[in-house]
Amino acid sequence: MQEFQDKTITCVDCGQDFVFTAGEQAFYQEKGFTNEPKRCKACREKKKAAHQNEQPKEEK
């Protein structure tokens, strides 16, 4: 198994540095994700919320 170390990444949206922890890296590998995160948690949540608000609501 690969040994992970915390890694500092700069958010593409706000420019702040954030830590991609060893635990998060292991999780990404376990799930088969090949790309590292580009956004800090706050910006990811903002982007996700904005994306959800754009989606048309399905009527039942």
PDB file with one MODEL, atoms N, CA, C and O in Angstrom:
MODEL        1
ATOM      1  N   MET A   1       0.845  -1.193   0.000  1.00  0.00           N
ATOM      2  CA  MET A   1       0.000   0.000   0.000  1.00  0.00           C
ATOM      3  C   MET A   1       0.891   1.257   0.000  1.00  0.00           C
ATOM      4  O   MET A   1       1.956   1.292   0.617  1.00  0.00           O
ATOM      5  N   GLN A   2       0.427   2.245  -0.690  1.00  0.00           N
ATOM      6  CA  GLN A   2       1.202   3.478  -0.826  1.00  0.00           C
ATOM      7  C   GLN A   2       1.146   4.311   0.450  1.00  0.00           C
ATOM      8  O   GLN A   2       0.108   4.409   1.105  1.00  0.00           O
ATOM      9  N   GLU A   3       2.277   4.904   0.783  1.00  0.00           N
ATOM     10  CA  GLU A   3       2.356   5.792   1.948  1.00  0.00           C
ATOM     11  C   GLU A   3       2.054   7.215   1.496  1.00  0.00           C
ATOM     12  O   GLU A   3       2.721   7.743   0.606  1.00  0.00           O
ATOM     13  N   PHE A   4       1.059   7.829   2.101  1.00  0.00           N
ATOM     14  CA  PHE A   4       0.665   9.185   1.731  1.00  0.00           C
ATOM     15  C   PHE A   4       1.194  10.182   2.755  1.00  0.00           C
ATOM     16  O   PHE A   4       1.377   9.854   3.927  1.00  0.00           O
ATOM     17  N   GLN A   5       1.437  11.402   2.290  1.00  0.00           N
ATOM     18  CA  GLN A   5       1.818  12.496   3.163  1.00  0.00           C
ATOM     19  C   GLN A   5       0.925  13.685   2.858  1.00  0.00           C
ATOM     20  O   GLN A   5       0.510  13.882   1.716  1.00  0.00           O
ATOM     21  N   ASP A   6       0.627  14.484   3.892  1.00  0.00           N
ATOM     22  CA  ASP A   6      -0.167  15.690   3.676  1.00  0.00           C
ATOM     23  C   ASP A   6       0.484  16.544   2.592  1.00  0.00           C
ATOM     24  O   ASP A   6       1.708  16.631   2.505  1.00  0.00           O
ATOM     25  N   LYS A   7      -0.349  17.169   1.772  1.00  0.00           N
ATOM     26  CA  LYS A   7       0.133  17.950   0.648  1.00  0.00           C
ATOM     27  C   LYS A   7      -0.616  19.280   0.631  1.00  0.00           C
ATOM     28  O   LYS A   7      -1.836  19.306   0.787  1.00  0.00           O
ATOM     29  N   THR A   8       0.105  20.381   0.443  1.00  0.00           N
ATOM     30  CA  THR A   8      -0.513  21.698   0.373  1.00  0.00           C
ATOM     31  C   THR A   8      -0.832  22.020  -1.079  1.00  0.00           C
ATOM     32  O   THR A   8       0.032  21.918  -1.950  1.00  0.00           O
ATOM     33  N   ILE A   9      -2.079  22.409  -1.336  1.00  0.00           N
ATOM     34  CA  ILE A   9      -2.551  22.745  -2.676  1.00  0.00           C
ATOM     35  C   ILE A   9      -3.164  24.136  -2.624  1.00  0.00           C
ATOM     36  O   ILE A   9      -3.751  24.514  -1.610  1.00  0.00           O
ATOM     37  N   THR A  10      -3.037  24.901  -3.700  1.00  0.00           N
ATOM     38  CA  THR A  10      -3.638  26.233  -3.789  1.00  0.00           C
ATOM     39  C   THR A  10      -4.980  26.128  -4.506  1.00  0.00           C
ATOM     40  O   THR A  10      -5.065  25.570  -5.600  1.00  0.00           O
ATOM     41  N   CYS A  11      -6.017  26.662  -3.891  1.00  0.00           N
ATOM     42  CA  CYS A  11      -7.366  26.660  -4.449  1.00  0.00           C
ATOM     43  C   CYS A  11      -7.410  27.501  -5.727  1.00  0.00           C
ATOM     44  O   CYS A  11      -6.909  28.625  -5.752  1.00  0.00           O
ATOM     45  N   VAL A  12      -8.020  26.944  -6.801  1.00  0.00           N
ATOM     46  CA  VAL A  12      -8.093  27.675  -8.069  1.00  0.00           C
ATOM     47  C   VAL A  12      -9.104  28.819  -8.011  1.00  0.00           C
ATOM     48  O   VAL A  12      -9.031  29.743  -8.820  1.00  0.00           O
ATOM     49  N   ASP A  13     -10.045  28.771  -7.070  1.00  0.00           N
ATOM     50  CA  ASP A  13     -11.061  29.819  -6.974  1.00  0.00           C
ATOM     51  C   ASP A  13     -10.627  30.990  -6.099  1.00  0.00           C
ATOM     52  O   ASP A  13     -10.675  32.142  -6.532  1.00  0.00           O
ATOM     53  N   CYS A  14     -10.204  30.701  -4.866  1.00  0.00           N
ATOM     54  CA  CYS A  14      -9.903  31.793  -3.933  1.00  0.00           C
ATOM     55  C   CYS A  14      -8.412  32.047  -3.755  1.00  0.00           C
ATOM     56  O   CYS A  14      -8.023  33.078  -3.206  1.00  0.00           O
ATOM     57  N   GLY A  15      -7.568  31.117  -4.213  1.00  0.00           N
ATOM     58  CA  GLY A  15      -6.125  31.306  -4.112  1.00  0.00           C
ATOM     59  C   GLY A  15      -5.527  30.949  -2.764  1.00  0.00           C
ATOM     60  O   GLY A  15      -4.318  31.080  -2.571  1.00  0.00           O
ATOM     61  N   GLN A  16      -6.349  30.502  -1.833  1.00  0.00           N
ATOM     62  CA  GLN A  16      -5.844  30.122  -0.508  1.00  0.00           C
ATOM     63  C   GLN A  16      -5.253  28.721  -0.562  1.00  0.00           C
ATOM     64  O   GLN A  16      -5.717  27.870  -1.321  1.00  0.00           O
ATOM     65  N   ASP A  17      -4.229  28.488   0.245  1.00  0.00           N
ATOM     66  CA  ASP A  17      -3.670  27.151   0.367  1.00  0.00           C
ATOM     67  C   ASP A  17      -4.562  26.311   1.270  1.00  0.00           C
ATOM     68  O   ASP A  17      -5.135  26.809   2.240  1.00  0.00           O
ATOM     69  N   PHE A  18      -4.670  25.015   0.931  1.00  0.00           N
ATOM     70  CA  PHE A  18      -5.380  24.078   1.795  1.00  0.00           C
ATOM     71  C   PHE A  18      -4.609  22.768   1.795  1.00  0.00           C
ATOM     72  O   PHE A  18      -3.816  22.509   0.889  1.00  0.00           O
ATOM     73  N   VAL A  19      -4.840  21.943   2.808  1.00  0.00           N
ATOM     74  CA  VAL A  19      -4.095  20.696   2.956  1.00  0.00           C
ATOM     75  C   VAL A  19      -4.934  19.534   2.435  1.00  0.00           C
ATOM     76  O   VAL A  19      -6.074  19.337   2.856  1.00  0.00           O
ATOM     77  N   PHE A  20      -4.358  18.778   1.523  1.00  0.00           N
ATOM     78  CA  PHE A  20      -4.928  17.523   1.034  1.00  0.00           C
ATOM     79  C   PHE A  20      -4.277  16.450   1.899  1.00  0.00           C
ATOM     80  O   PHE A  20      -3.152  16.025   1.637  1.00  0.00           O
ATOM     81  N   THR A  21      -4.996  16.016   2.931  1.00  0.00           N
ATOM     82  CA  THR A  21      -4.405  15.149   3.949  1.00  0.00           C
ATOM     83  C   THR A  21      -4.110  13.747   3.423  1.00  0.00           C
ATOM     84  O   THR A  21      -4.653  13.318   2.405  1.00  0.00           O
ATOM     85  N   ALA A  22      -3.246  13.057   4.136  1.00  0.00           N
ATOM     86  CA  ALA A  22      -2.908  11.678   3.783  1.00  0.00           C
ATOM     87  C   ALA A  22      -4.172  10.812   3.783  1.00  0.00           C
ATOM     88  O   ALA A  22      -4.339   9.951   2.920  1.00  0.00           O
ATOM     89  N   GLY A  23      -5.053  11.045   4.750  1.00  0.00           N
ATOM     90  CA  GLY A  23      -6.306  10.289   4.817  1.00  0.00           C
ATOM     91  C   GLY A  23      -7.200  10.555   3.616  1.00  0.00           C
ATOM     92  O   GLY A  23      -7.815   9.633   3.079  1.00  0.00           O
ATOM     93  N   GLU A  24      -7.275  11.814   3.193  1.00  0.00           N
ATOM     94  CA  GLU A  24      -8.073  12.154   2.008  1.00  0.00           C
ATOM     95  C   GLU A  24      -7.474  11.516   0.756  1.00  0.00           C
ATOM     96  O   GLU A  24      -8.201  11.040  -0.116  1.00  0.00           O
ATOM     97  N   GLN A  25      -6.141  11.511   0.674  1.00  0.00           N
ATOM     98  CA  GLN A  25      -5.479  10.894  -0.477  1.00  0.00           C
ATOM     99  C   GLN A  25      -5.779   9.399  -0.540  1.00  0.00           C
ATOM    100  O   GLN A  25      -6.029   8.859  -1.617  1.00  0.00           O
ATOM    101  N   ALA A  26      -5.754   8.737   0.602  1.00  0.00           N
ATOM    102  CA  ALA A  26      -6.071   7.312   0.652  1.00  0.00           C
ATOM    103  C   ALA A  26      -7.519   7.081   0.222  1.00  0.00           C
ATOM    104  O   ALA A  26      -7.807   6.134  -0.509  1.00  0.00           O
ATOM    105  N   PHE A  27      -8.425   7.942   0.673  1.00  0.00           N
ATOM    106  CA  PHE A  27      -9.834   7.844   0.293  1.00  0.00           C
ATOM    107  C   PHE A  27      -9.997   8.005  -1.217  1.00  0.00           C
ATOM    108  O   PHE A  27     -10.716   7.234  -1.852  1.00  0.00           O
ATOM    109  N   TYR A  28      -9.329   9.006  -1.788  1.00  0.00           N
ATOM    110  CA  TYR A  28      -9.399   9.234  -3.238  1.00  0.00           C
ATOM    111  C   TYR A  28      -8.916   7.998  -3.992  1.00  0.00           C
ATOM    112  O   TYR A  28      -9.540   7.578  -4.967  1.00  0.00           O
ATOM    113  N   GLN A  29      -7.803   7.413  -3.538  1.00  0.00           N
ATOM    114  CA  GLN A  29      -7.272   6.225  -4.204  1.00  0.00           C
ATOM    115  C   GLN A  29      -8.252   5.056  -4.087  1.00  0.00           C
ATOM    116  O   GLN A  29      -8.476   4.328  -5.054  1.00  0.00           O
ATOM    117  N   GLU A  30      -8.830   4.883  -2.904  1.00  0.00           N
ATOM    118  CA  GLU A  30      -9.784   3.800  -2.660  1.00  0.00           C
ATOM    119  C   GLU A  30     -10.993   3.913  -3.581  1.00  0.00           C
ATOM    120  O   GLU A  30     -11.510   2.905  -4.063  1.00  0.00           O
ATOM    121  N   LYS A  31     -11.442   5.145  -3.825  1.00  0.00           N
ATOM    122  CA  LYS A  31     -12.604   5.382  -4.679  1.00  0.00           C
ATOM    123  C   LYS A  31     -12.248   5.402  -6.169  1.00  0.00           C
ATOM    124  O   LYS A  31     -13.133   5.463  -7.023  1.00  0.00           O
ATOM    125  N   GLY A  32     -10.956   5.351  -6.473  1.00  0.00           N
ATOM    126  CA  GLY A  32     -10.528   5.345  -7.867  1.00  0.00           C
ATOM    127  C   GLY A  32     -10.423   6.726  -8.490  1.00  0.00           C
ATOM    128  O   GLY A  32     -10.323   6.852  -9.711  1.00  0.00           O
ATOM    129  N   PHE A  33     -10.446   7.774  -7.655  1.00  0.00           N
ATOM    130  CA  PHE A  33     -10.307   9.136  -8.170  1.00  0.00           C
ATOM    131  C   PHE A  33      -8.851   9.347  -8.577  1.00  0.00           C
ATOM    132  O   PHE A  33      -7.938   9.011  -7.822  1.00  0.00           O
ATOM    133  N   THR A  34      -8.634   9.903  -9.770  1.00  0.00           N
ATOM    134  CA  THR A  34      -7.271  10.086 -10.260  1.00  0.00           C
ATOM    135  C   THR A  34      -6.793  11.528 -10.166  1.00  0.00           C
ATOM    136  O   THR A  34      -5.591  11.781 -10.246  1.00  0.00           O
ATOM    137  N   ASN A  35      -7.700  12.471 -10.001  1.00  0.00           N
ATOM    138  CA  ASN A  35      -7.327  13.888  -9.911  1.00  0.00           C
ATOM    139  C   ASN A  35      -7.352  14.371  -8.472  1.00  0.00           C
ATOM    140  O   ASN A  35      -8.219  13.984  -7.688  1.00  0.00           O
ATOM    141  N   GLU A  36      -6.396  15.214  -8.137  1.00  0.00           N
ATOM    142  CA  GLU A  36      -6.406  15.842  -6.818  1.00  0.00           C
ATOM    143  C   GLU A  36      -7.458  16.938  -6.808  1.00  0.00           C
ATOM    144  O   GLU A  36      -7.837  17.442  -7.865  1.00  0.00           O
ATOM    145  N   PRO A  37      -7.940  17.318  -5.611  1.00  0.00           N
ATOM    146  CA  PRO A  37      -8.907  18.418  -5.549  1.00  0.00           C
ATOM    147  C   PRO A  37      -8.262  19.724  -6.006  1.00  0.00           C
ATOM    148  O   PRO A  37      -7.067  19.936  -5.801  1.00  0.00           O
ATOM    149  N   LYS A  38      -9.055  20.594  -6.625  1.00  0.00           N
ATOM    150  CA  LYS A  38      -8.568  21.895  -7.094  1.00  0.00           C
ATOM    151  C   LYS A  38      -9.043  23.022  -6.191  1.00  0.00           C
ATOM    152  O   LYS A  38      -8.489  24.121  -6.207  1.00  0.00           O
ATOM    153  N   ARG A  39     -10.081  22.737  -5.398  1.00  0.00           N
ATOM    154  CA  ARG A  39     -10.701  23.782  -4.575  1.00  0.00           C
ATOM    155  C   ARG A  39     -10.661  23.403  -3.101  1.00  0.00           C
ATOM    156  O   ARG A  39     -10.707  22.226  -2.741  1.00  0.00           O
ATOM    157  N   CYS A  40     -10.575  24.433  -2.254  1.00  0.00           N
ATOM    158  CA  CYS A  40     -10.648  24.216  -0.813  1.00  0.00           C
ATOM    159  C   CYS A  40     -12.084  23.806  -0.462  1.00  0.00           C
ATOM    160  O   CYS A  40     -12.992  23.917  -1.286  1.00  0.00           O
ATOM    161  N   LYS A  41     -12.269  23.343   0.746  1.00  0.00           N
ATOM    162  CA  LYS A  41     -13.586  22.850   1.148  1.00  0.00           C
ATOM    163  C   LYS A  41     -14.663  23.925   1.015  1.00  0.00           C
ATOM    164  O   LYS A  41     -15.760  23.637   0.537  1.00  0.00           O
ATOM    165  N   ALA A  42     -14.373  25.148   1.427  1.00  0.00           N
ATOM    166  CA  ALA A  42     -15.359  26.231   1.351  1.00  0.00           C
ATOM    167  C   ALA A  42     -15.767  26.495  -0.096  1.00  0.00           C
ATOM    168  O   ALA A  42     -16.953  26.657  -0.383  1.00  0.00           O
ATOM    169  N   CYS A  43     -14.801  26.541  -1.005  1.00  0.00           N
ATOM    170  CA  CYS A  43     -15.111  26.798  -2.418  1.00  0.00           C
ATOM    171  C   CYS A  43     -15.831  25.605  -3.056  1.00  0.00           C
ATOM    172  O   CYS A  43     -16.705  25.789  -3.902  1.00  0.00           O
ATOM    173  N   ARG A  44     -15.465  24.384  -2.652  1.00  0.00           N
ATOM    174  CA  ARG A  44     -16.177  23.200  -3.155  1.00  0.00           C
ATOM    175  C   ARG A  44     -17.642  23.259  -2.758  1.00  0.00           C
ATOM    176  O   ARG A  44     -18.526  22.977  -3.568  1.00  0.00           O
ATOM    177  N   GLU A  45     -17.899  23.630  -1.492  1.00  0.00           N
ATOM    178  CA  GLU A  45     -19.282  23.715  -1.018  1.00  0.00           C
ATOM    179  C   GLU A  45     -20.052  24.811  -1.748  1.00  0.00           C
ATOM    180  O   GLU A  45     -21.218  24.622  -2.095  1.00  0.00           O
ATOM    181  N   LYS A  46     -19.401  25.971  -1.987  1.00  0.00           N
ATOM    182  CA  LYS A  46     -20.058  27.056  -2.726  1.00  0.00           C
ATOM    183  C   LYS A  46     -20.388  26.621  -4.145  1.00  0.00           C
ATOM    184  O   LYS A  46     -21.485  26.884  -4.637  1.00  0.00           O
ATOM    185  N   LYS A  47     -19.445  25.957  -4.805  1.00  0.00           N
ATOM    186  CA  LYS A  47     -19.648  25.502  -6.187  1.00  0.00           C
ATOM    187  C   LYS A  47     -20.770  24.462  -6.237  1.00  0.00           C
ATOM    188  O   LYS A  47     -21.618  24.497  -7.129  1.00  0.00           O
ATOM    189  N   LYS A  48     -20.766  23.547  -5.283  1.00  0.00           N
ATOM    190  CA  LYS A  48     -21.792  22.502  -5.239  1.00  0.00           C
ATOM    191  C   LYS A  48     -23.178  23.126  -5.027  1.00  0.00           C
ATOM    192  O   LYS A  48     -24.141  22.734  -5.687  1.00  0.00           O
ATOM    193  N   ALA A  49     -23.279  24.083  -4.119  1.00  0.00           N
ATOM    194  CA  ALA A  49     -24.556  24.747  -3.844  1.00  0.00           C
ATOM    195  C   ALA A  49     -25.028  25.523  -5.072  1.00  0.00           C
ATOM    196  O   ALA A  49     -26.213  25.487  -5.406  1.00  0.00           O
ATOM    197  N   ALA A  50     -24.126  26.214  -5.740  1.00  0.00           N
ATOM    198  CA  ALA A  50     -24.498  26.974  -6.933  1.00  0.00           C
ATOM    199  C   ALA A  50     -24.958  26.029  -8.035  1.00  0.00           C
ATOM    200  O   ALA A  50     -25.913  26.325  -8.752  1.00  0.00           O
ATOM    201  N   HIS A  51     -24.285  24.903  -8.170  1.00  0.00           N
ATOM    202  CA  HIS A  51     -24.645  23.922  -9.199  1.00  0.00           C
ATOM    203  C   HIS A  51     -26.023  23.321  -8.908  1.00  0.00           C
ATOM    204  O   HIS A  51     -26.824  23.126  -9.821  1.00  0.00           O
ATOM    205  N   GLN A  52     -26.291  23.031  -7.643  1.00  0.00           N
ATOM    206  CA  GLN A  52     -27.590  22.465  -7.271  1.00  0.00           C
ATOM    207  C   GLN A  52     -28.713  23.458  -7.523  1.00  0.00           C
ATOM    208  O   GLN A  52     -29.815  23.057  -7.897  1.00  0.00           O
ATOM    209  N   ASN A  53     -28.457  24.745  -7.326  1.00  0.00           N
ATOM    210  CA  ASN A  53     -29.470  25.769  -7.551  1.00  0.00           C
ATOM    211  C   ASN A  53     -29.763  25.960  -9.033  1.00  0.00           C
ATOM    212  O   ASN A  53     -30.845  26.432  -9.383  1.00  0.00           O
ATOM    213  N   GLU A  54     -28.822  25.603  -9.918  1.00  0.00           N
ATOM    214  CA  GLU A  54     -29.024  25.733 -11.357  1.00  0.00           C
ATOM    215  C   GLU A  54     -29.878  24.613 -11.924  1.00  0.00           C
ATOM    216  O   GLU A  54     -30.538  24.789 -12.948  1.00  0.00           O
ATOM    217  N   GLN A  55     -29.869  23.472 -11.267  1.00  0.00           N
ATOM    218  CA  GLN A  55     -30.570  22.309 -11.793  1.00  0.00           C
ATOM    219  C   GLN A  55     -32.085  22.534 -11.770  1.00  0.00           C
ATOM    220  O   GLN A  55     -32.635  22.961 -10.755  1.00  0.00           O
ATOM    221  N   PRO A  56     -32.765  22.243 -12.903  1.00  0.00           N
ATOM    222  CA  PRO A  56     -34.223  22.364 -12.896  1.00  0.00           C
ATOM    223  C   PRO A  56     -34.828  21.309 -11.974  1.00  0.00           C
ATOM    224  O   PRO A  56     -34.374  20.166 -11.925  1.00  0.00           O
ATOM    225  N   LYS A  57     -35.848  21.715 -11.256  1.00  0.00           N
ATOM    226  CA  LYS A  57     -36.517  20.780 -10.341  1.00  0.00           C
ATOM    227  C   LYS A  57     -37.477  19.909 -11.134  1.00  0.00           C
ATOM    228  O   LYS A  57     -38.247  20.405 -11.957  1.00  0.00           O
ATOM    229  N   GLU A  58     -37.427  18.605 -10.879  1.00  0.00           N
ATOM    230  CA  GLU A  58     -38.360  17.707 -11.551  1.00  0.00           C
ATOM    231  C   GLU A  58     -39.671  17.695 -10.790  1.00  0.00           C
ATOM    232  O   GLU A  58     -39.694  17.609  -9.562  1.00  0.00           O
ATOM    233  N   GLU A  59     -40.767  17.782 -11.539  1.00  0.00           N
ATOM    234  CA  GLU A  59     -42.076  17.730 -10.922  1.00  0.00           C
ATOM    235  C   GLU A  59     -42.573  16.295 -10.955  1.00  0.00           C
ATOM    236  O   GLU A  59     -42.333  15.561 -11.913  1.00  0.00           O
ATOM    237  N   LYS A  60     -43.270  15.907  -9.889  1.00  0.00           N
ATOM    238  CA  LYS A  60     -43.792  14.523  -9.824  1.00  0.00           C
ATOM    239  C   LYS A  60     -45.295  14.533  -9.841  1.00  0.00           C
ATOM    240  O   LYS A  60     -45.921  13.474  -9.794  1.00  0.00           O
TER     241      LYS A  60
ENDMDL
END
